[in-house]
Amino acid sequence: MKMNSLITKCLFLALICLTSCSDDDEIIVVPKGDYENGLIISGEGSGAGTGSISFVSNDLSESENLIYKKVNNVELGTFLQSIAFDDDSAYIIVDNANTITVVDRYTFEFKNEIIVNLSTPRFMTVVGDKGYVTNWGSTSDDKDDFIAVVDLQTFAVDKTISVGNGPERIIAKDGKLYVSHKGAFTNNNIVSVITISTEEVEEITVKDKPDELFFNDAGDLVVLSEGRTLYDANWNVTGHTLASISTIDVSTLVIDTALDFELGAHPSLMVLDDNTIYYALGNDIFAMDADATVLPGASLLAAEGYLYGMAVGGNRIYATNASFTDVSTLNIYDLASQDKIDTKEIALGASKIYFN
């Protein structure tokens, strides 16, 4: 998919309007760019190649890899950790390069770059004209972690908010930020709650290695804690800590329910769609109501390959079969039947899936 395809579409629509449109006709929506109405898939990259971004159209008829490089003729670098979005822009975070590349979210044309006052950035959320970015800091210091506050008009880090070790995912609701602390290069078991106006930080203790977090339809915070595998000095497994899905009342910051997994089970990749929670255990994908009081006994389906990224939407499950030596694949499953309906080649080390 090239930029000239967008130009062709626009010219075609303009011709239609000139020849057939009247004031009573329907308004024709001009495409925003080649990469709208589809999936954006980020690949971390590896020693075998750079981090990159793929696109798959909603109707699955089109797919394209290396879209940032094709549009801007430059690589993004390794490791591409995540992407955040606002109405017009996408913010591509490459953690070991300490950069956030700002592009048009629909054309992926370069806009700007944030390269100062970041230290191993991980995830970002946008509130108004500010971006809030989790940063791990140095590998040698577990007390230098922070949230960078980015002015999205100037693309400068205005200030930082100190937080506990290993801030990872970050989401916002009603003037507050909610941050899971997976632990960076060690481990942690907290969720930080930051009041944006005052920068006051409160902490909620959950099970070890909290990662994905979302709000359910009731407005409660749902957090997946993966639990830890314990090792001795020779890296022999000596035990495990419990994993859990916790539901937290954000008005009291108290855990209402905690659904604990069997000892030794380490779930991952939790997503929420239509108030249904989906998560992975190995390659098995499970589903349960957001207000469930027990974990499901059987999986919904078993994904093929190395399940490293997952999204649910439009009555489909999207699952990456990640490779770090060659192209990855995206397997697409029908949510009702669980049948695989398509497979696409996607980015090296494909890990995150976004709806655009």
C-alpha atoms as one frame of an Amber mdcrd trajectory, in Angstrom:
protein
   0.000   0.000   0.000   1.537   3.327  -1.077   0.646   6.954  -0.456  -0.334
   7.314  -4.104  -3.207   4.902  -3.463  -4.667   7.451  -1.048  -4.234  10.203
  -3.654  -6.008   8.031  -6.212  -8.923   7.439  -3.843  -9.262  11.162  -3.147
  -9.191  12.067  -6.845 -11.800   9.417  -7.586 -14.108  10.727  -4.874 -13.612
  14.304  -6.062 -14.557  13.251  -9.590 -17.732  11.597  -8.316 -18.703  14.752
  -6.457 -18.091  16.943  -9.493 -20.187  14.757 -11.760 -23.016  13.511  -9.605
 -23.262  15.173  -6.199 -26.001  17.629  -5.257 -26.940  19.302  -2.005 -29.405
  16.483  -1.333 -26.880  13.670  -1.800 -25.142  11.891   1.057 -21.902  13.414
   2.285 -18.936  11.439   1.009 -16.262  10.860   3.646 -12.745  11.372   2.305
 -10.275   8.742   3.565  -7.919  10.002   6.280  -5.072   7.798   5.112  -3.997
   4.391   3.917  -3.924   2.981   7.440  -7.403   3.664   8.793 -10.152   1.068
   9.232  -7.829  -1.727  10.179  -5.390  -3.218  12.642  -2.044  -1.705  13.549
   0.390  -4.380  14.774   3.682  -3.433  16.387   6.693  -5.733  16.258   9.465
  -5.442  18.813  12.202  -6.515  16.435  15.297  -8.418  17.554  18.907  -9.002
  16.616  17.515 -10.249  13.315  15.909  -6.932  12.404  14.405  -3.626  13.453
  11.166  -3.008  15.243   8.410  -2.318  12.743   4.685  -1.838  12.214   2.195
  -3.817  10.114  -1.314  -2.998   8.889  -4.220  -5.361   8.181  -7.505  -3.960
   6.870 -10.741  -4.715   8.711 -12.056  -6.763   5.791  -8.739  -8.703   5.737
  -8.299  -7.960   2.035  -5.148  -5.869   2.486  -2.052  -6.284   4.619   1.272
  -4.492   4.590   4.467  -4.679   6.611   7.125  -2.058   7.432   4.643   0.759
   6.949   6.653   3.384   8.864   9.777   2.620   6.847   7.884   2.695   3.554
   6.339   6.079   4.314   9.388   7.756   5.871  12.325   5.770   4.444  13.864
   5.184   7.866  13.854   2.396  10.456  12.282   2.719  13.899  14.902   0.753
  15.850  14.800  -2.068  18.355  12.949  -2.625  20.709   9.565  -1.174  19.735
   7.614  -1.494  22.960   4.169   0.009  22.338   2.061   2.620  20.526  -0.332
   5.184  21.988  -2.948   7.194  20.082  -4.962  10.383  20.218  -7.432  11.680
  17.634  -4.803  12.528  15.029  -1.446  11.101  16.066   0.247   7.840  16.976
   3.129   7.786  19.466   5.606   4.976  18.794   7.708   4.068  21.833  11.120
   2.424  21.345  12.319   1.738  24.875  16.044   1.031  24.601  16.465   4.014
  22.243  14.615   6.277  24.708  12.515   7.753  21.924   8.870   8.409  21.115
   8.274   8.963  17.397   5.143  10.990  16.607   3.334  10.233  13.337  -0.024
  10.873  11.718  -2.106   7.906  12.911  -3.684   7.315   9.502  -0.814   8.035
   7.073   2.124   7.267   9.418   3.967  10.311   8.111   6.583  11.567  10.579
   5.556  14.592  12.670   8.076  14.937  15.463  10.206  13.065  17.974  10.524
  13.083  21.762  14.113  12.201  22.684  14.945  14.130  25.864  14.192  13.201
  29.502  13.025   9.666  28.796  14.649   6.616  30.373  13.462   3.228  29.129
   9.930   4.398  28.252   7.294   1.663  28.135   3.640   2.718  27.710   1.760
   5.995  27.286  -1.751   7.351  27.710  -3.091  10.676  26.480  -5.220  13.031
  28.587  -6.102  16.288  26.850  -2.913  17.857  25.524  -0.632  15.825  27.790
   0.946  12.409  27.358   1.822  10.334  30.422   4.633   7.842  29.834   5.852
   5.084  32.158   9.666   4.908  32.452  11.755   2.159  34.010  14.872   4.247
  34.447  18.284   2.618  34.842  18.848  -1.120  35.082  21.037  -0.522  38.126
  18.580   1.578  40.140  15.106   0.407  41.172  14.251   3.777  42.746  14.590
   6.068  39.713  11.344   5.077  37.956   8.910   7.794  36.914   6.013   8.991
  34.800   7.102  11.531  32.172   4.536  14.261  31.496   4.781  15.278  27.820
   3.366  18.497  26.382   1.843  17.316  23.106   1.965  20.828  21.652   5.725
  21.244  22.097   6.669  17.527  22.310   8.797  18.254  25.373   8.796  16.496
  28.757   7.474  19.186  31.107   8.062  17.293  34.330   8.236  13.845  35.903
   6.324  12.099  38.677   8.313   9.638  40.796   6.686   6.235  41.284   7.587
   2.772  42.519   9.739   0.270  40.681   8.811  -0.986  37.214   5.805   1.049
  36.031   4.296  -0.679  32.997   0.766  -0.154  31.651  -0.970   3.152  32.219
  -4.602   4.188  31.717  -6.640   7.217  32.763 -10.140   7.859  34.088 -11.840
  10.819  35.793  -8.705  12.839  36.467  -6.584   9.960  37.688  -3.874   7.733
  36.225  -3.715   4.020  36.999  -0.326   2.332  36.595   0.571  -1.344  36.911
   4.047  -2.068  38.295   5.302  -5.295  36.811   8.713  -4.633  38.285  11.006
  -3.797  35.359  14.234  -5.750  35.792  13.082  -7.191  39.131   9.519  -7.677
  40.430   6.741  -5.641  42.014   3.153  -6.050  43.196   1.516  -2.626  43.212
  -0.846  -0.464  41.184  -0.211   3.273  41.495  -3.118   5.724  41.445  -2.031
   9.261  40.569  -4.301  12.280  40.908  -3.365  14.354  37.858  -4.157  17.770
  39.355  -2.060  17.286  42.514   0.350  14.525  41.414  -0.461  12.687  44.648
   0.467   8.991  44.356  -1.398   6.214  46.177  -0.599   2.499  45.951  -2.734
  -0.641  45.920  -1.079  -3.973  46.694  -2.059  -6.801  44.337  -0.481 -10.130
  43.427   3.019 -10.228  41.884   3.772  -8.786  38.433   0.606  -6.841  37.571
   0.495  -6.005  33.866  -2.684  -5.463  31.792  -5.403  -3.313  33.341  -8.779
  -2.061  32.088 -12.059  -0.618  33.317 -15.134  -2.837  33.164 -18.645  -1.582
  32.394 -19.268  -0.900  36.089 -16.265   1.451  36.170 -14.157  -0.876  38.310
 -10.465  -1.391  37.590  -9.583  -4.927  36.456  -5.928  -5.955  36.856  -4.120
  -9.089  35.698  -1.216 -10.144  37.931   0.912 -12.844  36.333   2.588 -14.149
  39.496   6.274 -15.029  39.742   8.372 -18.097  39.117  10.987 -18.440  41.864
  14.550 -19.606  41.171  17.646 -20.488  43.150  21.149 -19.191  42.432  21.551
 -21.767  39.635  18.236 -20.851  37.982  16.482 -23.983  39.128  12.763 -23.446
  39.742  12.040 -23.494  43.466   8.432 -22.332  43.522   5.797 -19.887  42.344
   3.663 -17.045  43.646  -0.041 -16.790  42.888  -1.407 -15.090  39.802  -4.756
 -13.329  40.000  -7.363 -11.193  38.258  -8.322  -8.446  40.709 -11.320  -6.115
  40.507 -10.772  -2.848  42.366 -13.352  -0.275  43.455 -11.749   2.982  42.310
 -13.771   5.065  44.798 -12.243   3.236  47.772  -9.131   1.686  46.148 -10.130
  -1.590  47.767  -9.995  -4.962  45.995 -13.575  -6.216  45.676 -12.733  -9.608
  44.182  -9.522 -11.512  43.496  -9.749 -14.615  41.331  -6.576 -16.556  42.061
  -5.086 -19.077  39.650  -3.634 -22.433  40.603  -0.098 -22.201  41.908   2.281
 -22.413  38.947  -0.185 -20.957  36.413   0.994 -17.659  34.930  -1.669 -15.969
  32.757  -0.958 -13.138  30.325  -2.438 -10.919  27.580  -5.691  -9.906  29.239
  -8.098  -7.866  27.082 -11.667  -6.700  27.644 -14.385  -6.629  24.981 -18.147
  -6.259  25.454 -17.589  -6.649  29.227 -16.006 -10.050  28.655 -12.485 -10.717
  29.901 -10.154 -12.720  27.669  -6.761 -13.942  28.861  -4.129 -16.483  27.882
  -2.523 -19.372  29.728   0.256 -20.560  27.466  -1.470 -20.877  24.097  -4.944
 -21.415  25.558  -7.313 -18.428  25.413 -10.024 -18.236  28.085 -13.134 -16.055
  28.298 -15.325 -15.047  31.243 -17.842 -12.355  32.205 -16.251  -9.320  33.819
 -18.391  -9.882  36.928 -17.596 -13.612  37.192 -16.848 -14.954  40.655 -14.859
 -17.985  39.511 -12.336 -18.585  36.752 -13.511 -20.578  33.718 -12.839 -24.288
  33.780 -12.195 -24.734  30.061 -10.467 -22.644  27.416 -12.230 -21.021  24.481
  -9.578 -22.043  21.953  -5.914 -22.946  21.584  -3.969 -20.429  19.486  -1.360
 -21.648  17.046   2.342 -21.032  17.486   3.914 -18.671  20.046   1.039 -16.578
  21.394   2.610 -13.176  22.149  -0.134 -10.640  21.438  -3.935 -10.714  21.453
  -6.917  -8.495  20.680 -10.671  -9.085  20.503 -13.143  -7.042  18.473 -15.698
  -7.256  15.690 -16.578 -10.863  16.635 -13.001 -11.955  16.053  -9.999 -12.976
  18.114  -6.646 -11.802  16.769  -3.555 -13.643  18.008   0.069 -13.128  17.052
   2.301 -16.129  16.478   5.533 -14.273  17.142   8.886 -15.055  15.605  12.077
 -13.212  16.526  14.096 -14.645  13.641  11.672 -14.143  10.729   8.243 -12.681
   9.997   5.524 -13.379  12.537   1.966 -14.341  11.656  -1.407 -13.017  12.737
  -4.032 -15.718  13.176  -7.651 -14.560  13.021 -10.385 -16.646  14.677 -14.162
 -16.352  14.524 -15.297 -15.589  18.064 -18.523 -17.621  17.835 -17.191 -20.772
  16.181 -13.517 -20.441  17.226 -12.558 -21.456  13.675  -9.452 -19.872  12.174
 -10.599 -17.719   9.262  -7.324 -16.178   8.036  -3.586 -15.785   8.583  -1.411
 -12.799   7.686   2.356 -12.327   7.707   3.247  -9.496  10.074   6.144  -7.805
  11.851   9.206  -9.448  13.384   8.499 -10.034  17.084   4.843  -9.009  16.720
   3.461  -8.188  20.155   0.744  -5.484  20.315  -2.469  -5.141  18.284  -4.429
  -1.889  18.005  -7.702  -1.000  16.287  -7.375   2.021  14.008
